[in-house]
Structure formats: structure tokens, C-alpha cells
Amino acid sequence: MFREIEKIISAPVIRMGAISLRQPIPAEGIQQISPFLLLHHFDLTMPPGENNFDVPPHPHRGFMPITFMYNGAVMHEDSLGNSAVIGGDEVQWINAARGLIHSEKAAPAFVKTGGRFQGIQLWINLPGEEKMKTPSYHPITKKEMVPDEKDGVQFRLVSGVYQGKKGPANSSVLTAMIRMSAGSHYTLSLPESHHVIIYLLEGAAQINEQHPWQQHELISFTRKPGEIDIRADSVCALLLGAADPIDEPLVLHGPFVMNTSTEILEAMRDYQNGKMGFLY
């Protein structure tokens, strides 16, 4: 029995500063697929010596902004004193919690050579009881995230627990980076209480043996029993997210995600007063 598809969302192109990217969530009529708040897919080709990805210092509070790199390399700096570079098939895991300031840009060594720069930033909400805890940063390398490879499928578990294995990130939310060769097949078995989303960065596939799946489409599934069957028609790259929804009020304002408008005002005040640190 297959898990029922709830929505298939084709990600439109939006502008973020000088960058064009894809955004399947939020979308018209869809504020979130809790706890997943936002998904940005960037896919740039950079000539040698040009940096087309440079996000200046900005704050966050109340959620986890995660960067999954598929191609290229990104450099991170934050107000906690962290500085790191992650490359292809690696992850920048940030838990903003009560607040930090960070910046991202294409890594200097990558800028020299140029090439494909592709990844996803996924915003994952935090329950209210965790929003004001200590923030943290974890650059997750290939050494920490050893893929499960079988029959043309690479499954990199980043966070949460799947098939008895635990991802290196400190979160109960399941996320995984998946690569599939043409003609390969993979079946997912996930708790029926979870909201499940899968985004297809590249390639074409069949979902549950009957639904064609195209590049830049996000599929969400109902909270009902059943397996999810993926058959790759071509070389594919995917991102999986699965978790129980957070049943709490949601108030978003720019880089802050809280439960009440008062908490948003407090976040703005704390940022302006330097309580999230400094990054120049």
C-alpha cells in the first residue's frame, strides 16, 4: 500500500537580492508544512573569479535555517565565533534558537575555479519550549554523514532516525540527501504521524508507480500509513524531510519565527540591542 500524495507543488522562480531561486514553500495558500517553513533551491553556474552568492550578516531566532550543499562550497561565519566551509554533499546545520547573526557566501577557493553552485536552504520550526535555548552551529562533513549506498541509490541521513540509524545533526526531525542513478528504485517507510516532504532538485522520476515527478517539484504526503516508492527515470537528486507537525501558533516576521507578535517585537528589540551578538 502506498502513502497517499497530498500535494504536488511546482516551485516558481523568485528573486532574493541578485539571486534567482526556486521556492515551493511557502506558496499560495500554503504557509507551511509544519515543521517545514521555507525551502529555497539555488542552482547557479559561476564563472571563475565571480561570486554570485554573497549573503551579508543577518539575524535569526526561533527556528533552524539549514543549508544542504549538493554542488560547490559555501563559507559560513556567525556571531558565535564560528567560521567554516562545507562542500558538495555536506550540510551547514544552524539552530538559531534565541538568536544569532550569520553570513554565507561562496567559498573563496570555489570562487577561484568557478562551477556549479547548488543547494537548498530549509527552514525548520522549533517548538516554543526550544525557541529561547542556546544557539548552535554544526558543519556536517562527508566523514560524519556516511551514505547508505545500494543498487544505485545514495541515502545520506543528516538528522533524525531512520532504519535504526541516527543522523549526526542534533534534531529529531528527519532530513536526508538522496542521489539516485537512472533506473534505480527506493522505498521509504516513515511514521504515519509525520508530515513528509520530498523535493526533486534535478532529474525525473515516478512516485508510487503511477505519478510522474519532474524537476523542481515538491511532493507532500498525507499523515496516513503506506510506503513511498521512488523510481528514477534519470539521474536524480532529492531532499527528504519528515517530522511530526508542531501544533502551536505561528508568527513570522522576516528572519524571526515565534509564537506571538509580542515575541517578534522582543526579537527585534534584542537584535537592535546587540543581544544576538555582532558580525561585521
C-alpha positions as CSV (number, residue, x, y, z in Angstrom):
1,M,0.0,0.0,0.0
2,F,1.4,3.4,-1.0
3,R,1.2,6.5,1.1
4,E,-1.3,9.0,-0.4
5,I,0.1,12.1,-2.1
6,E,-1.4,15.3,-0.6
7,K,0.1,18.0,-2.9
8,I,2.5,18.3,-5.8
9,I,3.9,21.8,-5.8
10,S,5.9,23.2,-8.8
11,A,8.4,25.6,-7.4
12,P,8.2,29.1,-9.0
13,V,11.3,31.2,-9.6
14,I,11.7,34.1,-7.2
15,R,14.3,36.8,-6.7
16,M,16.4,37.1,-3.5
17,G,18.6,40.1,-4.0
18,A,20.7,39.4,-7.1
19,I,19.9,35.7,-7.0
20,S,17.1,33.8,-8.8
21,L,16.0,30.7,-6.9
22,R,13.1,28.2,-6.6
23,Q,10.6,28.4,-3.7
24,P,8.0,25.6,-3.3
25,I,7.1,26.6,0.3
26,P,5.7,28.9,1.3
27,A,3.3,29.1,-1.7
28,E,-0.1,30.5,-2.5
29,G,-2.4,29.1,0.1
30,I,0.4,27.2,1.9
31,Q,2.0,29.0,4.8
32,Q,3.9,25.9,6.0
33,I,4.0,22.1,6.0
34,S,4.8,22.0,9.7
35,P,7.5,22.0,10.9
36,F,8.9,23.0,7.5
37,L,8.5,26.7,6.9
38,L,10.5,27.6,3.8
39,L,12.5,25.8,1.1
40,H,14.9,27.8,-1.2
41,H,16.6,25.9,-4.0
42,F,19.5,27.8,-5.6
43,D,21.4,26.5,-8.7
44,L,23.9,28.8,-10.2
45,T,26.8,28.5,-12.6
46,M,29.7,30.8,-11.5
47,P,32.5,31.7,-13.9
48,P,36.0,31.7,-12.4
49,G,36.6,34.7,-10.2
50,E,32.9,35.7,-9.9
51,N,30.9,35.4,-6.6
52,N,27.2,35.4,-7.4
53,F,26.3,34.2,-3.9
54,D,27.0,36.6,-1.1
55,V,24.5,36.9,1.7
56,P,25.5,39.7,4.2
57,P,25.2,39.4,8.0
58,H,21.6,38.9,9.2
59,P,19.9,37.6,12.3
60,H,17.7,34.6,13.0
61,R,15.6,33.5,16.1
62,G,13.2,30.7,16.8
63,F,14.0,28.1,14.1
64,M,16.7,26.1,12.3
65,P,17.9,27.5,8.9
66,I,19.8,24.6,7.4
67,T,21.9,24.6,4.2
68,F,22.2,21.4,2.2
69,M,25.0,21.7,-0.4
70,Y,24.8,19.5,-3.5
71,N,27.5,21.2,-5.6
72,G,30.1,23.8,-4.9
73,A,31.2,25.1,-1.5
74,V,29.8,27.7,0.9
75,M,31.5,29.7,3.7
76,H,29.7,30.5,6.9
77,E,30.6,33.0,9.7
78,D,28.4,33.8,12.7
79,S,28.3,35.9,15.9
80,L,29.1,32.8,18.0
81,G,32.6,32.9,16.6
82,N,32.2,30.1,14.1
83,S,33.8,30.1,10.6
84,A,33.6,27.0,8.4
85,V,33.4,25.9,4.8
86,I,31.2,23.0,3.6
87,G,31.3,21.4,0.2
88,G,29.1,19.2,-2.0
89,D,27.1,16.6,-0.1
90,E,27.7,18.4,3.1
91,V,25.4,20.4,5.4
92,Q,25.5,23.6,7.5
93,W,23.3,22.9,10.5
94,I,22.2,26.0,12.4
95,N,19.9,26.1,15.4
96,A,19.2,29.8,15.8
97,A,17.2,29.3,19.0
98,R,17.3,32.6,21.0
99,G,19.3,34.3,18.3
100,L,22.5,34.7,16.3
101,I,23.8,36.6,13.3
102,H,25.4,34.8,10.4
103,S,26.6,35.4,6.8
104,E,27.0,33.0,3.9
105,K,29.0,33.3,0.7
106,A,30.6,31.1,-2.0
107,A,33.9,29.8,-0.5
108,P,36.9,31.7,-1.8
109,A,38.6,28.5,-3.2
110,F,35.5,27.7,-5.1
111,V,35.2,31.2,-6.5
112,K,38.7,30.9,-8.0
113,T,37.7,27.8,-10.0
114,G,34.0,28.5,-10.5
115,G,31.5,25.9,-11.4
116,R,28.1,24.7,-10.4
117,F,26.8,26.0,-7.0
118,Q,23.7,24.2,-6.0
119,G,21.9,23.7,-2.7
120,I,18.9,24.1,-0.5
121,Q,18.1,26.2,2.5
122,L,15.4,24.7,4.6
123,W,13.8,26.5,7.5
124,I,12.6,24.1,10.2
125,N,10.5,25.5,13.0
126,L,11.2,24.9,16.7
127,P,8.6,24.2,19.4
128,G,8.0,27.1,21.7
129,E,9.9,25.5,24.6
130,E,13.1,25.4,22.4
131,K,13.0,28.8,20.8
132,M,14.9,30.6,23.6
133,K,17.6,28.0,24.2
134,T,21.3,28.5,23.4
135,P,22.0,28.7,19.6
136,S,24.5,26.4,18.0
137,Y,26.3,25.7,14.7
138,H,27.4,22.3,13.3
139,P,29.2,21.9,9.9
140,I,28.4,18.3,8.9
141,T,31.1,16.8,6.6
142,K,31.1,13.7,4.5
143,K,33.1,11.9,7.2
144,E,30.2,12.4,9.7
145,M,27.5,11.6,7.1
146,V,28.5,8.2,5.6
147,P,25.9,7.4,2.9
148,D,23.9,4.2,2.8
149,E,24.7,3.0,-0.8
150,K,22.8,0.2,-2.5
151,D,21.7,-0.5,-6.1
152,G,22.4,2.9,-7.5
153,V,21.0,4.9,-4.5
154,Q,23.0,7.1,-2.1
155,F,21.0,7.9,1.1
156,R,22.7,10.4,3.3
157,L,20.9,10.7,6.7
158,V,21.5,14.2,8.1
159,S,19.2,14.3,11.1
160,G,16.7,12.2,12.9
161,V,16.5,8.4,13.0
162,Y,15.8,6.1,10.0
163,Q,16.0,2.3,9.9
164,G,17.8,2.2,13.2
165,K,20.5,4.8,12.3
166,K,20.8,8.3,13.7
167,G,21.9,11.3,11.7
168,P,24.8,13.5,13.0
169,A,22.7,16.6,13.5
170,N,21.2,17.2,16.9
171,S,17.5,17.1,15.9
172,S,14.6,14.7,16.0
173,V,13.4,16.0,12.6
174,L,14.4,13.5,9.8
175,T,16.3,15.0,6.9
176,A,18.2,13.2,4.2
177,M,20.0,14.0,0.9
178,I,19.3,11.3,-1.7
179,R,21.0,10.7,-5.1
180,M,19.7,8.1,-7.5
181,S,21.1,6.8,-10.7
182,A,18.9,6.3,-13.8
183,G,16.7,3.2,-13.4
184,S,17.3,2.9,-9.7
185,H,14.5,2.3,-7.1
186,Y,14.0,3.2,-3.5
187,T,11.2,2.7,-1.0
188,L,10.7,4.9,2.1
189,S,8.8,3.7,5.2
190,L,8.1,6.6,7.6
191,P,5.8,7.0,10.7
192,E,2.2,7.9,9.7
193,S,2.2,10.7,12.3
194,H,4.9,12.6,10.2
195,H,4.4,15.3,7.7
196,V,6.6,14.1,4.8
197,I,8.0,16.3,2.0
198,I,10.4,15.4,-0.8
199,Y,11.8,17.9,-3.2
200,L,13.3,16.9,-6.6
201,L,16.3,19.2,-7.3
202,E,17.2,17.5,-10.6
203,G,16.1,14.6,-12.8
204,A,12.8,13.0,-13.4
205,A,11.1,10.1,-11.6
206,Q,7.9,8.1,-10.9
207,I,6.3,8.3,-7.5
208,N,4.2,5.4,-6.2
209,E,4.5,3.7,-9.6
210,Q,1.9,6.0,-11.3
211,H,2.7,9.7,-10.8
212,P,5.3,11.4,-13.0
213,W,7.6,13.6,-11.0
214,Q,9.5,16.5,-12.6
215,Q,12.5,18.6,-11.6
216,H,11.6,21.5,-9.2
217,E,8.5,19.8,-7.8
218,L,7.9,19.2,-4.1
219,I,5.6,16.4,-3.1
220,S,3.9,16.3,0.3
221,F,2.1,13.2,1.7
222,T,-0.9,12.7,3.9
223,R,-0.5,11.5,7.5
224,K,-1.6,8.0,6.8
225,P,0.1,4.6,6.6
226,G,1.8,3.4,3.5
227,E,5.2,3.3,1.8
228,I,6.6,5.8,-0.6
229,D,8.0,4.3,-3.8
230,I,10.5,6.3,-5.9
231,R,11.7,5.1,-9.4
232,A,14.3,7.3,-11.1
233,D,13.8,7.8,-14.8
234,S,17.2,9.7,-15.0
235,V,19.9,10.7,-12.6
236,C,18.1,12.4,-9.6
237,A,19.0,14.5,-6.6
238,L,16.4,14.8,-3.8
239,L,15.9,16.2,-0.3
240,L,13.7,14.4,2.2
241,G,12.1,15.9,5.3
242,A,9.8,14.2,7.8
243,A,8.6,15.1,11.3
244,D,5.6,15.4,13.5
245,P,3.9,18.8,13.0
246,I,4.2,21.5,15.7
247,D,0.6,22.3,16.9
248,E,1.3,25.8,18.1
249,P,0.6,29.4,17.0
250,L,3.0,30.7,14.3
251,V,4.1,34.3,13.8
252,L,6.8,35.1,11.2
253,H,8.4,38.4,10.6
254,G,11.4,38.3,8.3
255,P,14.2,36.3,10.0
256,F,12.2,35.7,13.2
257,V,9.8,32.8,13.8
258,M,7.9,32.9,17.1
259,N,4.6,32.0,18.7
260,T,3.2,35.5,19.4
261,S,3.6,39.1,18.0
262,T,5.0,40.2,21.3
263,E,7.8,37.7,21.0
264,I,8.5,39.0,17.5
265,L,8.8,42.6,18.9
266,E,11.1,41.2,21.6
267,A,13.3,39.6,19.0
268,M,13.6,42.8,17.0
269,R,14.5,44.7,20.2
270,D,17.1,42.1,21.3
271,Y,18.7,42.2,17.8
272,Q,18.9,46.0,17.8
273,N,20.3,46.0,21.4
274,G,23.1,43.5,20.4
275,K,21.8,40.6,22.4
276,M,22.3,38.3,19.3
277,G,25.9,39.3,19.1
278,F,27.8,41.1,16.3
279,L,29.2,40.2,12.9
280,Y,30.8,42.7,10.7
